[in-house]
Amino acid sequence: MKTIAIIQARMGSSRLPGKILMPLGDHNNLYYVTSRCKAIKGVSEVIVATSTLQQDDAVEAWCQEQGISCFRGSEEDVLSRYIAAAASHQPDYVMRVTADCPFVDVEMAEQMLELAKSNGVDIVDLAVTLPRGLAVEVISYSALQYIDTHGQELRHREHVTYYAYEYKYLFTRVAYQPPANRLHSELRITLDTEEDYALISQVAQHFNNPFISSQEVIAYLLEHPQIAALNAHVEQKPVV
């Protein structure tokens, strides 16, 4: 079975413009995300899906420098961007990743993908809430195509898999139980605000390793509560 990872990435951000190319140690945020996605066993291709806006020329240029596939599509209709990015590959599964997750969990991504394939389901549901920024989404390409046809509300177009959670009964699914050492939902390991960047930068500087395990990142934050507190007050933007 063929699986591709599509990373949605654009320079525009209401809270932290340009965040996806912000420096992290010797690299930048997008390097962390793409490198970790390429390390996921079972993923045959990693694609950065950005917009056609001029400001995202920088994203395409960076991808070309790094030898990473880049697709450009609608800024606001992210679902159509995903469908078009995947079309030429005709995968069985699509792994959805967002570019604000520099420490996306490789091990859990592999386990979720294997769970989807072994059960032949459309979607893998997380059984619990994780630290924001670690999880990927695994969805069958056929389910994504169905969503593209039937999900016409703005929330469905902007949030790629939202329709599948709003209409759960339409899709086959299996629940994934993450390892116990990942169950720290109080932590925020994502990049959306200046406070997030302060935390992520501290972690990147400490380890200086884009492939450091998420488990070690969590342990570091638990051992250094003053760093974990840097973005503890940040509220996630609502979907609708």
N, C-alpha and C positions, 0 to 999 in steps of 0.2 A: 504493500500500500504506500502511496506517495503522499508525503506531507510537506507543505511549505509554511514558512513563518513569514507573516507580513507585519512589519513594524510601522504603525502610523506615526508620522513625524512631520511637524511643520514648525516654522520659526515663529509664527504668530501665537501669542499666548496672552490672555487678558491679565494674568497675574505676574508672569515672568517671561517677557518676550525674549526670543533667542535661546531659551533654556536648553534646547536639545544639542546645541553645539558649544555649550559652556565648558570651560576646561575642568577636568578632574585629574589631578596629578599630572602625569606625563601625557595624558590623552584628553579626550573630551567625553561628554555624556553619551553621545551616539556611538562612539567607539565601544564603550562598555556594553551598551545594549546589543549592538550587532555582534560583537565578539562572543558574548554569552549565548546568543541565539544560535550562532554557528556551531557552538559546542554541544548543542542538544542532539543526542543520538536519535536518529529516525527522521530528522529534518533534512530534506534534500536541497532546499534552496531558501535563502534568506533575502527578502525583498523589503526595501524601504519605500513606503508609499507616502509621497508628499503631495502638495498641491501644485497647481499651475501658476500660482502667484509669483511675481518677480522676486519677492523676498525669499522664496524657497529655491531660487537658483543656487544658493549657497549649499543647500542640502544635496542637490543633484551633483554639484561640483565636488563636494566631499566624498560622496559615494563613488564617483568616477576615480578619484585619487586612491580610494581604498579597494577598488575592484569589487564593489558591492552593487547588486542589481538595484535600480531605482525606477519606480513608476510614478508618474505624475497625473493627478486627476482632480476632481472637484474638491474645493476646500471644505465646503459645508456638508456635501453629500458623501460622507466617509464610507457608507455602505457601497455606493457605486464605485468608489475608489478601490475598495477591496475586491469587488467582483471583477472589475477590469484588470486589476493587477494579477489576479489568479487565473484569468481566462486562458492565457496561452500555456499555462502549466497543467491545467485539468487535473488538479490533485484530488485525492480522496478526502484528505483533511487539511484544514487551514488552522494554523496556530496564530491567534491574534495577540499581538504584543504592542504596548504603547511605549513611545520613546522617552517617557518620563520615569522609566523603571531601570536605572542603571545596574541594579543588583537582582535582576530577574532570576528566579530560582531554577537552575538548570536541572537539578535532580527531580524536583517536583514536576517540571514540565515533561521530562521523560516518562515519569510514572503516569501522568495524566494521559499522555499520548498512547502509551501501551494499554491503559485501561480502556480507552475509546476503541482501539483496534481489536482488542481481545473480546470486547462485548458487542462490537459492531453497532454502536449507538451514534446518535447525532451530536450529542453534547455531553461534556463532563461537568458536573456540578461540584462545587466545593462544599463539603459537608460542614465546614466551619469558617469563621472569619479569620483571615490572616493579616499580618502587617501589610498595610497598603504599599504596593510596589513590588511584591514578590511573585504574584501569580500571573500565569498566562491564561488564555481561554482556548479550548480545543473544540472545534465544531466541524462537522462534515461539510464538504463543499456543496453537496446537494441541499443541505439545510440552509446554507448561506444563500443559495440561489432561490430557494422558496421564500426566504425572508425578503430578498430583493424584490420579488414579484408582489408580495402581499403587504409588506411593511411600508406604508406610504406616509405615515405621520412624520413630522420633523424629528421627533425623538428617535424614531426607528432609523432614519437616514443618518443622523449624527452619531448615534451610539450603535455600532455595528450589530451586536447580538441582543440588543434590548428586547426586540420582538420575541425572541425565543424564551425569554424569562417572563414576559407578559402573557404569552400563550403557551405555557409549559406543556399542555396536553397534546400539542401538535407534533412534538418531537420526542424521539426515544432518548433516554438519558441514563446516566449512571453517576452515583455520588463518589467523590474522591475524598478519602480521609488523609489529610497531611500528617507527616511525622509530628510527634508530640513537641519536639523542640522548635517547631515553627509556630506554635500556637500562642503568639504574643500580639494580639490584635491592638494592643495599646500603642504599639510602635508604628511610626510612619516613615517608610523608607522609599519615598517617591520624590519627584522633583516638580514642584508646581509653584513654589513661592521662594522668596529670599531666605526665609527660615529653613525651608527644605534644603536649599543649596548649601547653607551653612553646615547642616548636619551631614549631607552627602559628601561635602568636601572634606570634612573631618575624617570620615570613614575612609575615603579614597586615599587621603594623605597618610593615614595610619598604616594601611595594608599595602598601598602602592602595587596593587595586583588586580587587574580587571577580572580575573577568574576566581577571586576569593569566594568561598562558598557562602551562601546566604546564612547558613547556620552559624558561621563564624562572625558574620556581620551582626546578627541578632545577639550573640553572646557578648560581643564588644559593647553594644549599646546597653545591654543589661548590666554590664560591669561598670559602665560610665553613664550613670543616670543624668549627669549634667549635660551630656551631649544629646541624649535622647529627649531631654526637655526643650531643646532648641526649637522644635516644631510641634511639640505636644499640643499646643493650643490651636493649631491650624485646623480649620473646618473644611472638609471636602465639599466641593461645589455640587449642588444637587443635579440630578440627571435632567429633570424637567422643572 
